[in-house]
Amino acid sequence: MKRMKWIWLLAVIMLVSGGLLSAPQMTYACSCVANGTVMDESARSDAVFEGTVVSMKPSGISLFQSSADAVKTTFHVNEVWKGLVTSDIAVISARSGESCGFEFKSGQRYLVYARETGKSLEVSLCSRTTPYSDAGEDIATLGKGSIPPAPTSGMNNKESSSYIIPLILLLLLIGAVSFLYARKRKRLKSGTSQRSS
């Protein structure tokens, strides 16, 4: 019976710690103001580029899924009109259009208008971001872009380090609970053996 209490306690602690690492967010229907002109949107954006989606993955650790959860989409960039954009770059967007996220598709080309939010570039459904096949007017207005420079080697280390701290905290929590459980069990056994003798 006591063992079941410890198992339940461990399960509750793991659920609570998972919830703290990534609590679900409220989602709302997206409503956008009509897009401005190509030049207006370019002026409002921190990066404008054309590229092909090479990978998509959730950004961060989450036990609960929401349409507002961030998805990191990595592009192989072919042409740049604005911003410090390398040949491979990642942008963040909400998982679903319900939360104003742009739903990219792997392997497809896009003209991307992104804004800088902290350390990352963010793309919204409300920007002029569009599949490359529908971007004729934008490309004609923007003119010829430039070829992006080669990526820097330090980017992958920053991306992977965001997962390390939560993982270490979770392992420490599991280790502490296991230690306390083993110690309590040993104490109970020694108390039982003393009574029987």
Secondary structure, DSSP 4 states (H G I P E B T S, - for coil): -HHHHHHHHHHHHHHHHHHHHS----------PPP--HHHHHHH-SEEEEEEEEEEEESS--SS--TTSEEEEEEEEEEEEESS--SEEEEEEESSGGGTB----TT-EEEEEEEEETTEEE-BTTSS-EEGGG-HHHHHHH---BPPPPPPTTHHHHHHHHHHHHHHHHHHHHHHHHHHHHHHHHHHHHHHHHHH-
